[in-house]
Amino acid sequence: MIICLDDTSDVPIYQQIRNQIVVGISEGKLSPGEQLPTVRALAGEIGINSMTVSKAYQLLKQEGYIYSDRRSGARVRTEFEQKEKLSKESVALLKQIISEAKISGMKKEDFIKKCEAYFGEV
C-alpha cells in the first residue's frame, strides 16, 4: 500500500496516514495480520519525521485497527470490534459532508446512491 500525503491539506499528516491505512484495511489492500512497515521505514519512505508515523500508529492502535509487539512490530488486526456505530469525529465529518452536498444542490436520493456505491466499493 502506498501512502500519499497532501501537503496543502488542513488535515494533519499523522491523520492522513491513519485515514489511508483505515481505507486500505477496508478495501482489502491491507490484509488481516499483515505487517505494517516499521515507524522508521515508513517515515523514511514518505520523507517525514518518525514521530509523526508513531503518532499515527498509536492512534490506529487506540482505535483497534492495529496491534503491535516488540518482536513482530505493527500488524493489522485479524478481528475488529463490531460497534455498529461511528465515532463522534466520524459523525461530525459525515455531517459536514452532508451539509456541503446540500449546499451544492445535491439531491438526497443522489447523495444516498453515491454513499451506496462507495459503501459497495469499500
N, C-alpha and C positions, 0 to 999 in steps of 0.2 A: 504494500500500500504506500502510495506517495502522499506526503503531506505538502500542501501548497498554502503558503501564507500570503495574506493580503496586507501589505504594509500600509495601505491607505485606509484600512478599515478602523472603525472605532472599537471593534471587538479586540480585547487584549490577546496577545499571541498565545498565551497558555490556554485561553478559552477556545481559540481557533483550533489548536492541536486537539483538545478534548473533544470538540464538536466533530472533527473529522474522524477521530477514532471511533466515536459512538456511531456515526454514519457507516463507517467501514464494518463495524460489527453487525449493524442492522442489515446491511446489504450483502453480507456474507463474504466480503473481501478480507475480513479477519475472522478466522475460524475459532470455535471454542477450543481453549487450551493452547492456542498459537502464542508463541513467544514474541513479545514486542522488542524492538531494538533497545539496547541499554540507553540510559539517560544521556550518557556521553556520546554514544554513537549517533543517536537521533539529533542531538544538538549540533554535532559536527556536520552531519549530513545536510541540515537545513540552515546552518550558519547562525545559530543563536546561542545564548547563554544556557549552560546546562541547568541552572536553577529554574529557568522558565519551563523546560521539559519536566523537571522534577515536580514543579507545581501542578502541571497538567496531569501527570501520573498520580500524584497524591489525590487530586480531585476525582479522577476516574476510580481510584481505589475506594475513596469515601462513598462514592455513588454506587459502588458494587459492580462496575463493569470489568475491572481487572483485579488481580491479586498479585502479590509478589512475595518472594522469599529470597534470602541471601544466595542460595545455590542456583536457582533457575531464573532469577530476575522476574520481570513483569510478564504476566500472561493474561490472555483473555479468559474470563470465567467460563466454565463449561455449563453452568446453570445460573439463571438470573431470577431474582425475586420477582414474583408476579404481583405487582402493586395495583395494576389496572387503573392507575390514575397518574396524572402529570405532577411534576414538582411545581412549586409556586413560581419559579423562574420561567418554566416552560409555559405555564398558563399565561403569564404576563406577556411572553413573546408571542404566543398564539393570538392573544387579544390585540396586540399591536399589528400583527399581520392581517387579521380580520378587519381592523379599522382602516388600514391602508387600502385593502381591497374595496371596502365600502366607499371610501372617499374617491377612489379612482373610477367608480361607477360599475364595478363588477357585480353581477347579479349573484344572489345567494346560491342558486342552482349551479351556476358555472363554478363558483368557488368550491362547492361540495364535490362536483365532478373532478376538479383539479386535485382536491385532497384525496379522493378515492383513487385517482390514477397514481399519485405519489405513494400512497399507502400500499398499493399493489406492487410498486417498484421496489419498495424497501423490504 
